[in-house]
Amino acid sequence: MKIINMIVNEKPVEVAIDERESLADTLRDRLYLTSVKKGCEVGECGACTVLIDGEAIDSCIYLAVWAAGKRILTVEGITKPNGELDPIQQAFVDECAVQCGFCTPGLIMTAVEIVGSGRKYTRDEIRRLISGHLCRCTGYQNIINAIERVVEETHKVVSK
Amino acid sequence: MGIGVSMKRVDAYEKVTGRAKYTDDLAPKDALVAVVVRSTIANGLIKSFDMSEAEKVPGVVKIFTCFDVPQIKFPTPGHPWSTDISHQDVSDRMLLNRRVRIYGDDIAAVVAQDRIAADKAARLVKVEYEEYPVYTRMEDSMADGAVLNFEEYKENILKKTCFKNEGASFDDAAKEDGIVVVEGLYDTQTVQHCHIEPPVSFAYMANGKIVVVSSTQIPHIVRRVCGQALGIPWGKVRVIKPYIGGGFGNKQEVLYEPLNAWLTSQLGGRAVKLELTREETFAFTRVRHAMQISLKTAVRKDGQLVARKCTLYSNQGGYASHGHAIVMNATSIQRMLYHDEKAIEQEACTVFTNISTGGAMRGYGIPQGIFALESHMDDVALKIGMDPIEFRKKNHMQNGFKDPGTGIPCHSIGLAECIEKGKKYIKWDEKRKAYANRTGDIRYGVGMAIFCYKSCVAPIALETASCRIVLNQDGSVQVQMGATEIGQGIDTAYTQMAAETLGISADNVYVISTQDTDVTPFDPAAYASRQAYISGTALKQTAEIFVEKVLAFASKMLDKPCDTLLIKNNSIVDKNSGDILLSMENLAMEAFYSLTDSVHITAESTYHSTDNTYSFGACFVEIEIDIPVGKIKVLDIINVHDSGVLINPALAEAQVHGGMSMSLGFGLSEQLLFDGKARPLNNNLLDYKLPTSVDTPELAVDFVETVDPTGPYGNKALGETPALPSAPAIRNALLYATGVAVNSLPMNPQKLVEHFKAAGIICKDGGK
């Protein structure tokens, strides 16, 4: 076992890990952040996506030891302390972008990265940016609608 | 918030916050981990195991083999059990199999402290086999002298059935002067469900029972099959179903829960978790059957269908699973959707091979049947020089139809309106004219396809559903359904249905999402697009009983006759004046705590149906085809559905998007491949071409809302229908664009280039 320190959802965390384990396993099994889903464990489906120092990464193919000293953000960390939703989460609700919900947390984290860039993206660019996520329920249509909406709203705020 | 309102999903908050718990999220952290040891041959017999190396791996608790398990054969498909032996599912496997019938068959199980130890030990298990020839193609497994998967199924044929109308034969009908006969052979490929959550369960013992928590569509059926497989009373098994990460039919089968239940029983009731990898999920659960479908049609030059002949062969793979039911569905659709004036002759055959076992997948045989049928209908229309839409309108199902094979009646039909809406959206006439007779490398086409689909399994099989409604002290209610939420949004639909019939607002209706067979009323659950139609009727019926009980109590409290009262906006109101007389909360408090009349108001009922009805729809698509590279680009696509009254239009539209994407993948890119030894070649999400967001076009959806007299709120099937028509619509657009009929799926670039070369529209060396 090895002890690592990370900032997880804005809180410092010290955790003992097996050096062979993925960050996804650490987050799920040791820190109980079960929003981090595992659909393939080889970086193909995107369900385990978290932000590592602001970058959306498949945590299933990212060793926990590499996360030492880094800032990790999961969906649990973007919900406000009083339970209020982040605008991105709210857009996923409003645009019916959620069905079975298994790919949802990972997609929301990629959306956080997209929206956080402050840039305005075209619909095609959004399509490309989320293409590392597989979803079998939605045909991606409403997911793209949700992200496009937040990108536009954010851009309006930024440009004001 | 009742029927027809696009209320937000009741589970959306839980899902966007990551708080929704799926099976693996609930597994005890100290659970042992089971890994299945898989055969490395596809056909043969286990002679012996050598466990000496595997058992040495630190952390291994115990290894069980096919020689250790109860010698009980059990059925796996998620059908309601039949008390009639002749209609029961095929019992063809044990918890672990000695006789191996697919590559990767379940032959042993390692239980260890963690996944790494279990995987390592599983790799070190040595197996001695007696090997038999391997068959991936039906013609080989049916050949003389082929080794049989099961001795009782000669020629490796699970079942062969024929259907024929009374009266004229095809051959007689086709003799008519001037009649045109068109023939076609259509084949579809093996594809997989690709729900993003892999199959997972954990099992433990508590209070003398085996508890199985599983990602399943069908908890009550899992209980039954676990009981059957272990040879124990069914009440000794308790199954709990939390949120599930998609199913699409693959979780309508009981594959690993019985093994997991048995493992815990062998380990003193300690919790054991069994989760499949993505690679295992692809090849060792279930797939959509590959089918070969030949159609022969006799048609008059005015477009009247006179007679048809259909022969369907379905590649079942190693095990019987849902058996012959799926190819039967692909067969019956041929005669349901279109009527022949004189004759219909059909033959359907399910054939064992050694590839991955075919089972239920969204559409249950109809995507294959519709691909063949709707491709063929365009071929026929082309042959007689008729517009494919006019040709279809002349022959498709009409209201009042009753299928002579299954007895399924048509109670409502909006198909013609669906076709009109789609035609208008895609600008059919204008674009057919513009894209006619084009030449060059880049061409364009518009195409379409229609479909029908039944709304439940009656009267072919049992339809039963139960519901319980329980009053809370604040006048709100719990609704317990045996029917399951699997991502489609049924819990939200039930909330709206309950609100509509109870007169209680949606925010005071709590549909319990988790099913627990010890608590939840019985329902076979999520399959056959039946839950809004059948289980929804159980809910409506139970809500009506509940309302009666509430009004009886109110009548006593208010000293007014029952029939002058109703529940509206969470209050008891005077039916005539509309005056609010009593809040539901005050009524509930009195009912719970009255010192003279205390009663917990609840209602429970079962709905049993032998009726059914059809949903309909059409897909219209516009494509661009780059001929030299064989690449189809979908420029525009719309599905127009008649699913009766929509309970929640926004969620209905979302569900259609997903189905369209699934049909696009089926049509253009997806295919699970096997080598000559039936080993899967691309059982992962990188090499299996599941559509990504970049591959998926903008998806347009529209509806025609008929009011079906048999649906609880006028509603009909919607769950599976979106996944039916895109593939043939694209194929027909391609036919229009190029004149090349591609009768095989998927229409990927490799295949299209071969077809274009054969048709002479690109040279053999790739140049023009």
HADDOCK unambig.tbl for C-alpha pairs under 7 A between the chains (distance, minus, plus):
assign (segid A and resid 34 and name CA) (segid B and resid 18 and name CA) 6.77 0.50 0.50
assign (segid A and resid 34 and name CA) (segid B and resid 25 and name CA) 5.87 0.50 0.50
assign (segid A and resid 35 and name CA) (segid B and resid 18 and name CA) 4.09 0.50 0.50
assign (segid A and resid 35 and name CA) (segid B and resid 19 and name CA) 6.70 0.50 0.50
assign (segid A and resid 39 and name CA) (segid B and resid 196 and name CA) 5.26 0.50 0.50
assign (segid A and resid 39 and name CA) (segid B and resid 197 and name CA) 5.27 0.50 0.50
assign (segid A and resid 39 and name CA) (segid B and resid 198 and name CA) 6.20 0.50 0.50
assign (segid A and resid 39 and name CA) (segid B and resid 278 and name CA) 6.92 0.50 0.50
assign (segid A and resid 40 and name CA) (segid B and resid 277 and name CA) 6.64 0.50 0.50
assign (segid A and resid 40 and name CA) (segid B and resid 278 and name CA) 5.09 0.50 0.50
assign (segid A and resid 44 and name CA) (segid B and resid 685 and name CA) 5.87 0.50 0.50
assign (segid A and resid 44 and name CA) (segid B and resid 686 and name CA) 6.18 0.50 0.50
assign (segid A and resid 75 and name CA) (segid B and resid 17 and name CA) 5.93 0.50 0.50
assign (segid A and resid 75 and name CA) (segid B and resid 18 and name CA) 6.27 0.50 0.50
assign (segid A and resid 76 and name CA) (segid B and resid 17 and name CA) 6.05 0.50 0.50
assign (segid A and resid 76 and name CA) (segid B and resid 18 and name CA) 6.44 0.50 0.50
assign (segid A and resid 79 and name CA) (segid B and resid 17 and name CA) 6.47 0.50 0.50
assign (segid A and resid 89 and name CA) (segid B and resid 16 and name CA) 5.65 0.50 0.50
assign (segid A and resid 93 and name CA) (segid B and resid 8 and name CA) 6.79 0.50 0.50
assign (segid A and resid 93 and name CA) (segid B and resid 12 and name CA) 5.74 0.50 0.50
assign (segid A and resid 94 and name CA) (segid B and resid 8 and name CA) 6.71 0.50 0.50
assign (segid A and resid 96 and name CA) (segid B and resid 651 and name CA) 6.57 0.50 0.50
assign (segid A and resid 96 and name CA) (segid B and resid 654 and name CA) 6.68 0.50 0.50
assign (segid A and resid 98 and name CA) (segid B and resid 12 and name CA) 6.50 0.50 0.50
assign (segid A and resid 99 and name CA) (segid B and resid 487 and name CA) 4.53 0.50 0.50
assign (segid A and resid 99 and name CA) (segid B and resid 488 and name CA) 5.97 0.50 0.50
assign (segid A and resid 99 and name CA) (segid B and resid 489 and name CA) 6.68 0.50 0.50
assign (segid A and resid 100 and name CA) (segid B and resid 244 and name CA) 6.57 0.50 0.50
assign (segid A and resid 100 and name CA) (segid B and resid 245 and name CA) 5.10 0.50 0.50
assign (segid A and resid 100 and name CA) (segid B and resid 246 and name CA) 5.50 0.50 0.50
assign (segid A and resid 100 and name CA) (segid B and resid 486 and name CA) 6.13 0.50 0.50
assign (segid A and resid 100 and name CA) (segid B and resid 487 and name CA) 3.43 0.50 0.50
assign (segid A and resid 100 and name CA) (segid B and resid 488 and name CA) 6.86 0.50 0.50
assign (segid A and resid 101 and name CA) (segid B and resid 15 and name CA) 5.39 0.50 0.50
assign (segid A and resid 101 and name CA) (segid B and resid 245 and name CA) 6.46 0.50 0.50
assign (segid A and resid 101 and name CA) (segid B and resid 487 and name CA) 6.98 0.50 0.50
assign (segid A and resid 102 and name CA) (segid B and resid 196 and name CA) 6.59 0.50 0.50
assign (segid A and resid 102 and name CA) (segid B and resid 197 and name CA) 6.55 0.50 0.50
assign (segid A and resid 102 and name CA) (segid B and resid 245 and name CA) 4.93 0.50 0.50
assign (segid A and resid 103 and name CA) (segid B and resid 196 and name CA) 6.94 0.50 0.50
assign (segid A and resid 104 and name CA) (segid B and resid 16 and name CA) 6.36 0.50 0.50
assign (segid A and resid 105 and name CA) (segid B and resid 16 and name CA) 6.14 0.50 0.50
assign (segid A and resid 105 and name CA) (segid B and resid 18 and name CA) 6.10 0.50 0.50
assign (segid A and resid 127 and name CA) (segid B and resid 693 and name CA) 5.39 0.50 0.50
assign (segid A and resid 127 and name CA) (segid B and resid 694 and name CA) 5.48 0.50 0.50
assign (segid A and resid 128 and name CA) (segid B and resid 694 and name CA) 5.81 0.50 0.50
assign (segid A and resid 130 and name CA) (segid B and resid 693 and name CA) 6.83 0.50 0.50
assign (segid A and resid 131 and name CA) (segid B and resid 692 and name CA) 5.57 0.50 0.50
assign (segid A and resid 131 and name CA) (segid B and resid 693 and name CA) 5.14 0.50 0.50
assign (segid A and resid 131 and name CA) (segid B and resid 694 and name CA) 6.06 0.50 0.50
assign (segid A and resid 134 and name CA) (segid B and resid 692 and name CA) 6.07 0.50 0.50
assign (segid A and resid 135 and name CA) (segid B and resid 196 and name CA) 6.92 0.50 0.50
assign (segid A and resid 136 and name CA) (segid B and resid 194 and name CA) 6.77 0.50 0.50
assign (segid A and resid 136 and name CA) (segid B and resid 195 and name CA) 6.12 0.50 0.50
assign (segid A and resid 136 and name CA) (segid B and resid 196 and name CA) 7.00 0.50 0.50
assign (segid A and resid 136 and name CA) (segid B and resid 658 and name CA) 6.48 0.50 0.50
assign (segid A and resid 137 and name CA) (segid B and resid 658 and name CA) 4.61 0.50 0.50
assign (segid A and resid 138 and name CA) (segid B and resid 654 and name CA) 6.19 0.50 0.50
assign (segid A and resid 138 and name CA) (segid B and resid 655 and name CA) 6.69 0.50 0.50
assign (segid A and resid 138 and name CA) (segid B and resid 657 and name CA) 5.58 0.50 0.50
assign (segid A and resid 138 and name CA) (segid B and resid 658 and name CA) 4.11 0.50 0.50
assign (segid A and resid 139 and name CA) (segid B and resid 657 and name CA) 5.18 0.50 0.50
assign (segid A and resid 139 and name CA) (segid B and resid 658 and name CA) 4.43 0.50 0.50
assign (segid A and resid 139 and name CA) (segid B and resid 661 and name CA) 4.86 0.50 0.50
assign (segid A and resid 139 and name CA) (segid B and resid 696 and name CA) 6.89 0.50 0.50
assign (segid A and resid 140 and name CA) (segid B and resid 693 and name CA) 5.85 0.50 0.50
assign (segid A and resid 141 and name CA) (segid B and resid 657 and name CA) 6.82 0.50 0.50
assign (segid A and resid 141 and name CA) (segid B and resid 698 and name CA) 6.71 0.50 0.50
assign (segid A and resid 141 and name CA) (segid B and resid 699 and name CA) 6.69 0.50 0.50
